[in-house]
Amino acid sequence: MYSKEENLKIKKEFWIQFAETYPKKWLLYDTKIKDVTFKFYIDNKKAQVLLDIEPKEEEKRKIYFEKMESLKDIILKDYLPEAILERNFYLDTGKVISRVWVEKLNVNINKRDNWNQIFDFFYINMYQFEVFYYKYQEYIKDLETNV
């Protein structure tokens, strides 16, 4: 077990090394859609690359997710064959969001010998997510265009 300070230090070193290994400016929060964000996630069991859809208005969340769902075959065939799409994903807080993600199990941020495979996983999958998003962003952003 690590202390809180040790965990923070490991996380900081992890993200610094990731940024040095793959010095790229990621899209992340700059999707141009309020409350639709790309995220990296890592803990002591798994790594994930996420697209969280969490507008406060339920109808907007529904529309954005249905647009992603309508592109599911393209996502799976051309970009992220392991992607999971979940309309109602429950966060630990109880909040319901929609989420599209890929994950790599059995990796641990506390094991430095896992870091390179996590970095590669993050880079490859976030890159694919971004390429997909850039290609289809106008369709995804347009709330007037029905699925």
N, C-alpha and C positions, 0 to 999 in steps of 0.2 A: 504494500500500500504506500502511496505517496501522499505527502502532506499537500495542503491546498497550494502552498507556495511552490512546491516541486512540480505539481501538475501545471500550474500557470507557466512556469519556466519551460517545461517540456513542450507545451502548446505553442509558446512564443517561438522557441527554437524550430519546431516543426514548420510553422508557417513562414518563418524567415528562410529556412532551407528550401521550402517549396518555391517561394518567390525567386530565389536565386537559381534553382534548377530549371524553372519554367518562368522566365521573366516576361510575362505577358499581361496586358491589361484586360481583365475579364469583364464581360458584360454585367453580370451579377445584378445589381439593383438598377441598372440603367436600361431597363427594357422599354421605357417610355409608356409603360402601363402601370398605373398606381396599384401597389400591392400585388404585383406579379414579379417574382424575383427568382433568380438563380442562386443556388447556395452550394457550398461544399460542407460536408459534415464528416467528422471522424470521432470515434470514441475507442474504447478498448475491445470492441467486438466487430466493428464494421466501418466501412467508408461509404459515403453516399454522395452522389451528385444529384441535386434536386431542382425542380422547378415548382415553386409554391405559388398557388393561386389563392389569394386571400382577401379579395375586396370585402369591405364591410357590407355592401349591398349583396344579398344572397343571389339576386337575379344576375348580377354581373359575374359572380363566381360561376354560376351555372353556365352562362353563355361562353365564358372563356374556356371552361373545361370541355364543354361540348365541341368547341372548335378544335381543341387538342384531340379529343376523341375521334373527330371526323378525320384527323390526320394520322390516326394510330397506325394504320397499315404502312404509311410512308415512314413514320418514325421507326417502326420495327424493321422494315425492310432495308431502308437506306441509311439510317443513322444510328439507332440504338436498339439492337435486336433483343436486349435484355430489359428494356424499359417496362416499368410498371405504371399503370395509370389508375389512380384511385379518386373517384368523385368525392367521397366523404372520408377524409383522413382525419383522425382524431389526434390532436397534439396532447402532450402530457397535461397541459392546462385545461383540457376539455374543449378547447376551441376546435371547430370543424373547418378544415380548409380542403382544397383540392390539391393533389400532388401528382407530379410525374417524376419518376426517379429511376436511377440505376444504383445498384449497390454491390459491394465486394465484401463478402463475409470473411471472418477469421483473420482479420488484420487488427493491429493494436497500435494506437498512437504512442504508447509507452515503450514499444519495442522498436528501437531505432533500425533494426535490420528489416523491418516492414516498410520503412519510410519510402524507399525507392519504388516499390510496387504500388504503394498508395499514391505517390506523386504521379506515376505513369497512369494509373487508373483515373485520377482526377483530371489530368491533362487530356487524355484521349476522349473521355466521356464529356467533359465540359466543352471541349472543342467541337465535338459532334453536336451537342445540344445547341451551341451558338450558331453553327453553320445552318442547322435546321431552322432555328429561330429567325436568323437574318433572311432566309429564303421565304418564310411564311409569315413574317411579322405583320405585314399590312393586312392580311386576312385575319390574323389573330386579334389585332388591335381594333378592327372595325366592328363595332357592336351592331351596326346596322345590317351587316351582311349575315344572313342566317346560315346555319350549317346545313 
